[in-house]
Amino acid sequence: MIAFILITTKNGKEKETAKTLRKIPEVKEAYILYGDYDVIAKVEVENLQRLNELRNEILKENKGILYTETLICAR
């Protein structure tokens, strides 16, 4: 399953957040954005349960994250 996680961070935390995300094996890509969101991460997981666990891990480990929105890709 492929999903994109859109992330809003505290001011100045976008680079740190993207760098931290790139270290997670399920995160295949992470980019800093200009616009309504600060970072986008492409993730690949086995199932919806793992996606939820991963999102919770990301939120716990990154204190600079204010908000996330997860988009699950349909094939």
N, CA and C atoms as a LAMMPS dump frame, in Angstrom:
ITEM: TIMESTEP
0
ITEM: NUMBER OF ATOMS
225
ITEM: BOX BOUNDS ff ff ff
-5.0000000000000000e+02 5.0000000000000000e+02
-5.0000000000000000e+02 5.0000000000000000e+02
-5.0000000000000000e+02 5.0000000000000000e+02
ITEM: ATOMS id mol type element x y z
1 1 1 N 0.844 -1.16 0
2 1 2 C 0 0 0
3 1 3 C 0.901 1.238 0
4 2 1 N 0.569 2.175 -0.858
5 2 2 C 1.314 3.436 -0.943
6 2 3 C 0.419 4.549 -0.424
7 3 1 N 1.014 5.439 0.362
8 3 2 C 0.281 6.587 0.883
9 3 3 C 1.217 7.793 0.905
10 4 1 N 0.615 8.96 0.904
11 4 2 C 1.361 10.201 1.057
12 4 3 C 0.903 10.849 2.35
13 5 1 N 1.869 11.303 3.137
14 5 2 C 1.545 11.998 4.376
15 5 3 C 1.943 13.454 4.2
16 6 1 N 0.953 14.33 4.262
17 6 2 C 1.177 15.768 4.186
18 6 3 C 1.352 16.282 5.608
19 7 1 N 2.387 17.1 5.82
20 7 2 C 2.756 17.493 7.174
21 7 3 C 2.895 19.003 7.286
22 8 1 N 2.312 19.548 8.342
23 8 2 C 2.529 20.949 8.708
24 8 3 C 3.414 20.94 9.951
25 9 1 N 4.497 21.726 9.905
26 9 2 C 5.443 21.765 11.019
27 9 3 C 5.451 23.139 11.691
28 10 1 N 6.076 23.204 12.845
29 10 2 C 6.354 24.491 13.474
30 10 3 C 7.332 25.242 12.569
31 11 1 N 7.335 26.547 12.658
32 11 2 C 8.236 27.361 11.823
33 11 3 C 9.683 26.912 11.989
34 12 1 N 10.357 26.696 10.854
35 12 2 C 11.764 26.329 10.856
36 12 3 C 12.055 24.862 11.086
37 13 1 N 11.048 24.011 11.231
38 13 2 C 11.263 22.59 11.519
39 13 3 C 11.121 21.696 10.294
40 14 1 N 10.882 22.268 9.114
41 14 2 C 10.637 21.44 7.935
42 14 3 C 11.855 20.633 7.503
43 15 1 N 13.047 21.226 7.52
44 15 2 C 14.254 20.49 7.106
45 15 3 C 14.544 19.338 8.061
46 16 1 N 14.468 19.613 9.345
47 16 2 C 14.708 18.587 10.36
48 16 3 C 13.696 17.441 10.236
49 17 1 N 12.445 17.791 10.005
50 17 2 C 11.392 16.784 9.878
51 17 3 C 11.635 15.901 8.655
52 18 1 N 11.919 16.51 7.504
53 18 2 C 12.177 15.735 6.286
54 18 3 C 13.396 14.823 6.462
55 19 1 N 14.433 15.334 7.086
56 19 2 C 15.652 14.544 7.306
57 19 3 C 15.372 13.336 8.203
58 20 1 N 14.595 13.55 9.257
59 20 2 C 14.237 12.459 10.168
60 20 3 C 13.378 11.412 9.468
61 21 1 N 12.438 11.865 8.66
62 21 2 C 11.558 10.94 7.942
63 21 3 C 12.336 10.048 6.982
64 22 1 N 13.332 10.6 6.321
65 22 2 C 14.121 9.822 5.342
66 22 3 C 14.863 8.653 5.968
67 23 1 N 15.021 8.649 7.28
68 23 2 C 15.708 7.554 7.982
69 23 3 C 14.786 6.365 8.256
70 24 1 N 13.492 6.539 8.082
71 24 2 C 12.519 5.48 8.354
72 24 3 C 12.406 4.587 7.115
73 25 1 N 12.586 3.275 7.247
74 25 2 C 12.592 2.383 6.078
75 25 3 C 11.33 2.462 5.209
76 26 1 N 10.171 2.629 5.801
77 26 2 C 8.926 2.681 5.019
78 26 3 C 8.757 3.998 4.26
79 27 1 N 9.502 5.016 4.64
80 27 2 C 9.435 6.309 3.946
81 27 3 C 10.354 6.229 2.737
82 28 1 N 9.759 6.221 1.561
83 28 2 C 10.524 6.075 0.327
84 28 3 C 11.052 7.409 -0.183
85 29 1 N 10.321 8.497 0.1
86 29 2 C 10.73 9.839 -0.307
87 29 3 C 10.147 10.836 0.684
88 30 1 N 10.861 11.942 0.893
89 30 2 C 10.348 13.03 1.731
90 30 3 C 10.878 14.335 1.167
91 31 1 N 9.996 15.292 0.976
92 31 2 C 10.356 16.573 0.365
93 31 3 C 9.775 17.733 1.16
94 32 1 N 10.5 18.844 1.159
95 32 2 C 9.997 20.09 1.72
96 32 3 C 9.123 20.742 0.655
97 33 1 N 8 21.311 1.091
98 33 2 C 7.033 21.92 0.176
99 33 3 C 6.893 23.414 0.439
100 34 1 N 6.407 24.123 -0.566
101 34 2 C 5.953 25.503 -0.419
102 34 3 C 4.446 25.468 -0.596
103 35 1 N 3.714 26.08 0.302
104 35 2 C 2.261 26.067 0.204
105 35 3 C 1.629 25.784 1.548
106 36 1 N 0.468 25.161 1.519
107 36 2 C -0.285 24.904 2.745
108 36 3 C 0.399 23.899 3.671
109 37 1 N 1.197 22.996 3.112
110 37 2 C 1.906 21.994 3.9
111 37 3 C 3.403 22.247 3.782
112 38 1 N 4.16 21.759 4.762
113 38 2 C 5.604 21.992 4.795
114 38 3 C 6.433 20.814 4.289
115 39 1 N 5.923 19.593 4.475
116 39 2 C 6.657 18.382 4.083
117 39 3 C 5.656 17.375 3.528
118 40 1 N 6.112 16.615 2.527
119 40 2 C 5.33 15.484 2.034
120 40 3 C 6.219 14.242 2.095
121 41 1 N 5.645 13.144 2.562
122 41 2 C 6.378 11.879 2.637
123 41 3 C 5.603 10.804 1.892
124 42 1 N 6.296 10.105 1.013
125 42 2 C 5.71 8.945 0.327
126 42 3 C 6.103 7.72 1.139
127 43 1 N 5.101 6.96 1.566
128 43 2 C 5.371 5.775 2.375
129 43 3 C 4.8 4.532 1.698
130 44 1 N 5.457 3.415 1.959
131 44 2 C 4.991 2.126 1.447
132 44 3 C 4.923 1.16 2.619
133 45 1 N 3.729 0.654 2.888
134 45 2 C 3.5 -0.239 4.027
135 45 3 C 2.689 -1.452 3.586
136 46 1 N 2.675 -2.472 4.444
137 46 2 C 1.96 -3.718 4.141
138 46 3 C 0.443 -3.579 4.197
139 47 1 N -0.039 -2.797 5.179
140 47 2 C -1.484 -2.726 5.386
141 47 3 C -1.862 -1.453 6.142
142 48 1 N -3.148 -1.244 6.308
143 48 2 C -3.666 -0.057 6.968
144 48 3 C -3.226 0.021 8.428
145 49 1 N -3.164 -1.107 9.098
146 49 2 C -2.722 -1.124 10.497
147 49 3 C -1.295 -0.586 10.609
148 50 1 N -0.412 -1.044 9.726
149 50 2 C 0.983 -0.574 9.766
150 50 3 C 1.064 0.911 9.42
151 51 1 N 0.228 1.378 8.509
152 51 2 C 0.208 2.797 8.164
153 51 3 C -0.146 3.626 9.395
154 52 1 N -1.145 3.184 10.139
155 52 2 C -1.548 3.885 11.354
156 52 3 C -0.43 3.878 12.4
157 53 1 N 0.226 2.732 12.569
158 53 2 C 1.349 2.644 13.507
159 53 3 C 2.478 3.577 13.091
160 54 1 N 2.78 3.592 11.801
161 54 2 C 3.852 4.438 11.282
162 54 3 C 3.538 5.912 11.511
163 55 1 N 2.31 6.32 11.236
164 55 2 C 1.92 7.704 11.439
165 55 3 C 2.068 8.093 12.913
166 56 1 N 1.662 7.2 13.804
167 56 2 C 1.808 7.47 15.234
168 56 3 C 3.274 7.569 15.643
169 57 1 N 4.132 6.717 15.082
170 57 2 C 5.572 6.773 15.349
171 57 3 C 6.155 8.104 14.874
172 58 1 N 5.755 8.526 13.689
173 58 2 C 6.247 9.789 13.132
174 58 3 C 5.858 10.952 14.039
175 59 1 N 4.634 10.963 14.509
176 59 2 C 4.172 12.042 15.379
177 59 3 C 4.907 12.052 16.716
178 60 1 N 5.187 10.876 17.271
179 60 2 C 5.88 10.789 18.563
180 60 3 C 7.332 11.259 18.461
181 61 1 N 7.992 10.897 17.354
182 61 2 C 9.422 11.167 17.213
183 61 3 C 9.723 12.575 16.709
184 62 1 N 8.748 13.276 16.177
185 62 2 C 8.972 14.601 15.608
186 62 3 C 8.129 15.629 16.347
187 63 1 N 8.718 16.242 17.333
188 63 2 C 7.988 17.208 18.16
189 63 3 C 7.642 18.481 17.384
190 64 1 N 8.26 18.682 16.22
191 64 2 C 7.996 19.871 15.422
192 64 3 C 6.769 19.766 14.532
193 65 1 N 6.096 18.615 14.524
194 65 2 C 4.926 18.422 13.663
195 65 3 C 3.673 18.94 14.366
196 66 1 N 2.918 19.77 13.651
197 66 2 C 1.666 20.302 14.184
198 66 3 C 0.449 19.532 13.688
199 67 1 N 0.505 19.065 12.428
200 67 2 C -0.68 18.487 11.788
201 67 3 C -0.249 17.557 10.669
202 68 1 N -0.977 16.464 10.478
203 68 2 C -0.739 15.59 9.323
204 68 3 C -2.058 15.27 8.641
205 69 1 N -1.962 14.982 7.363
206 69 2 C -3.091 14.474 6.599
207 69 3 C -2.555 13.326 5.753
208 70 1 N -3.203 12.179 5.824
209 70 2 C -2.741 10.998 5.122
210 70 3 C -3.639 10.715 3.929
211 71 1 N -3.009 10.535 2.765
212 71 2 C -3.731 10.217 1.53
213 71 3 C -3.318 8.822 1.089
214 72 1 N -4.265 7.899 1.045
215 72 2 C -3.997 6.517 0.636
216 72 3 C -4.244 6.418 -0.855
217 73 1 N -3.282 5.865 -1.58
218 73 2 C -3.382 5.741 -3.03
219 73 3 C -4.219 4.524 -3.418
220 74 1 N -5.055 4.701 -4.426
221 74 2 C -5.828 3.599 -5
222 74 3 C -5.085 3.11 -6.238
223 75 1 N -5.126 1.822 -6.454
224 75 2 C -4.443 1.279 -7.64
225 75 3 C -5.444 0.798 -8.64
